[in-house]
Amino acid sequence: MAYRTHNCNELTFENLNEKVALAGWVDTIRDHGGVAFIDLRDQYGITQVVVNDGDLINHLKKESVISVEGTVVKRDEETVNKKLATGELEVKVDKLTMLGACTENLPFEISESKDTREDVRLTYRFLDLRNKEVHDNIMFRSNVIAFLRQKMTEMGFTEITTPILTCSSPEGARDYIIPSRKHEGKFYALPQAPQQFKQLLMVSGFDKYFQIAPCFRDEDARADRSPGEFYQLDFEMAFATQEDVFAVAEEVLYDTFTKFGGGKKVSPAPFVRIPYKESMIKYGTDKPDLRNPLEIVDLTEFFSDVEFKAFKGRPVRGINVPNCAKQSKGWFEKMLKFALEIGMKGLGYIEVLEDGSYKGPIDKFLPDDKKQELREIFDFKTDDTLFFICDTPKHVNDFAGQIRTELANRLDLIDKDSFELCYITDFPMFENDENGKLVFTHNPFSMPQGEMDALLNEDPLTIKAYQYDIVCNGVELSSGAVRNHRPDVMVKAFEMAGYSEETVREKFGALFNAFHYGAPPHAGMAPGVDRMIMLLRDEENIREVIAFPMNSNAQDMLLGAPNTVTEMQLRETHIKLRRPAPEK
């Protein structure tokens, strides 16, 4: 007989009294004095098998791999397990074969692996993946990716894979570089994104491209960012406008989140569009969580003629929170503590009393006409509380955004049963870095709004680009842009960011050259697959939806990467290491 005739969730009353074979892992063993009940587990489920021969189970340990042959029988009424698909049946075993013995002590209980330290989980990831919840995440990921492929194909997109070994280019993040054996002193780079290749495909005459693309960036880890590598649904369209891209993204994401979102509400198309500048004021971030009903109001002008020293000459933001005045004194003290912890100097507020007057230290600085103006701005109700955030132009929006989020979390205002998607549009083309140098804010390959005329005649810091993000529940899912397909605009944009035409030719030679041979207008975006799945599975850490993730320190705990290589390997790739001087 084969290893198995059925999977461990497959047996029904139609199989009663049949001879069957099952195979899988020993999930549990319960020895009742010569009769052993074993929960046998495979990818599909669990079936209880009964062994009456004590010799068959001698030295049998949990997580060993066995096959059994026997007869399907009905369980006794008092032993029925309604939680299992096969819970009314069991297999009376005639033959048990050890296929792969577990000879070591388990580092954790499989069912409790998610409660284990991450370094231990990742070191024994092959065991961690046996946990049903973790395993189901990976199966779920496979189903989502299969759906995305099907959806894109149905929409007329062609799947094309692009190179993994490419050249280093200044695209915003650090490259992973790979030394060349055949070309001394030269290096490949892993692609941060298939950016140049997909644009070259448009120039090559392909109309709609996509791939589930691996991307590699030497960035620090976050809860929503895996260090090293990630995957995105990369797509590009020729002869496409921003509106064309939005229509595709809305259909794909709406259908995906509806199908796999577990019944949660999903933003209908068209998704809300929020200009970058408005988002930074209204939500304090370009990644707003629209499930949070609180909004930030710019009160800088309001306080310009108010004699309150702490706010004088500085930007001020306000957040009105309905019914917040009912909270305890301790609650407000905790909010102040949070504000101080994130770097604020304090957190002012006023409460609205039943008679319409205010209570709070800032009240005495407000003349009657300004108090009335506040009422008109916020439409106050009794027990509303208005929080004030004041800081430097560099920090005020960020602080206001963090306060907004914290208030919503502490007051349980977030709708956990919805996916709120929106576009952030009209990103600035350029910004100043910490040294005052003009740099690209997003993708350097984006088309500026106004094209060459804008580059020649506008203040660089006021130029907007056809750049856009998709945000879902406060998580950035995707960046995208209408691409620059004109070599003259490309040279001028890079020149303004401090790159010479020679550098453009050197770093982006293929793209620059191709644009001289008839390049169509094109646009696209690339929603992050890992982040989509993290949201759909309601996981707080992206590593929970990746089969073999690195840890937060960019280490592969399972295989031991990064590791050392041999001296011969270094010589073949023309590398000499600078080793740290020994300590004296």
Phi, psi and omega in degrees: 000148178295170177307321180207144172259341182217157170277168188282003174241012196260339187289138177227179178296343174293339180266003183305131179073005176280151168276125182225165174232133177235155177215146179169201181260146176284107182280311176217154174231127176237109182267115180251056175065063179097343175244121182249134175254120182244128169274111181264128188239134166230191183301332191267337181164201184228139171230137175279133174239147185244126181243121180264349181262110182299331181296332182289335185250003176303129178066012177284125183246155175305145179074005168290152179258124182227161166239148178228149171236140181179193186249137177283124179229164179276139177289153169298146186306318184286351181252004180297136178243099183293345181286342182257144176298329180256021191292350178261358183234165172208167179247121175276115193276130171261327184219133176234128181239130176280121179259328180199102185286140169271110186256353183249157173289136181290136179288342177198160172289131184303317183291343182248017187297328182293345177266004182268153178306141186299321182297325178289317178303314184285331175295322179249046185301329179296333174276318179304322181290346175284340175301129186304318182295316179293315179301316180297327176301317183288322175296318177300316179303315180300317181294320179296314181297319177299319179294317180299316178300313180298316183297314181295321179295317178298332181272009173091013179272146179256127179279122180227126177273144182243163187298148173268322175271117181218202182250154177290140178210151183282085184250010173118321180248172176284139176279151160270121184252148184231121182290146178269132175284321186276342183234095187302133177079005180244157188225146164272168171225146172282142187290130171293331175192160179280034193306302185293322182295318182289329175291322176295327176297322177295318178295333182281355175102003174280136189272317182221114182248148167208161167198155168276093197264130171283137179232146186231121180219130180277074183240158176288151182284152168222173179302325181254017179219120178277132179289144174094290187218154176204171181239146178222152173276092186271125176217152182216147183225134175276153180053042186241144173259176175302320181297322179297317179296316181300319181298318178294311182299318181297316180294314183295311184289319178299313181295321181293312182291328177291316183291320188250005187274007175067027178089000178290153177294143180234136178306126176284156173285147356283142178294150177302140178245127183233117175300145183309312183299318179295319181298319181295325178282310190286329184236352179075012183198161171264013175231063187287141172266103185282358172287340178276117184283348183287142177231151181261139178242135177283115181251016183301310180294323179303319183271001184297332179245024176254128182280076176230106191305319184298332183258354187296125175071016182231152177293141181232139176236149178233143176230115178268129182241110180300138174063012184288336182297344179284350180289158182286164175301320179299324179297315179295324178295323178292323176296319177298318179299318178299316180301317180293323181294328181273358175111002177284157178276343181173180180216100180277154176201158170230146178254145179265120182273171185299326180275005179092351177281173184247154174231127179151159186296336182280340183306317185293343180270356185258117174295163184302319181294326178287326176297319178295320179298319177300316180301320181290324180294315189254354182050057186303145169239161178305136179077006169293152176230126179257118178265142181245134177237124180226131178195194180289158177305329182290326190248343191298319181295316180299314178298316180298320178297319179292321177295316177305313181295315182296318178300314181296320180293316181293331181261003178057050182265351185281128175280102185282355184253033180212155170246110181258109182256145177207161172260138166256123187239174172058046175295147173296144180290319184232161170210167175266135175280185185296342178262005180084005180279139179286125180225162175289139177280324184231226180290125181289352182266011182280151176276127175289144174291121187099353176051227187296324180303319179294317181296326183277330193240348182257155170300125184308326184283350178258353182288127175263153178245159171281067179241144183208150174241153165252129180239138176229119177052039177085005180246128176288117179271329189198148163247156177197176183192155159282126188277152170283122180245009181251123182297326180293319178293321179300312181297315182294317181298315179291325177300317180296332178270009174094012179253131178283163176300325178300319178294318178301314179297323182287313186277327184232039187302315182297314181293314180300317180293316182298325181295345178273000183243030177087089181250128179282154168302141181207159185204160179185190177196182185204081176301136181286122182293315182300317181291321177302313184291323176302317179292316182296328180269359180057043176263142180275341182236130185296335182294343179288346183245015178243132186299311183229075182281158167278162177280182184294345179259021178058043177240138171271101185288339182281307183263346176089023177271146355287150179228177179279159175238169184284161176299324179297318178297321177296316180297318181298331180257013172061041182242134172239123183280139170269100182276144180298144179296140179296143180290138179271000000 
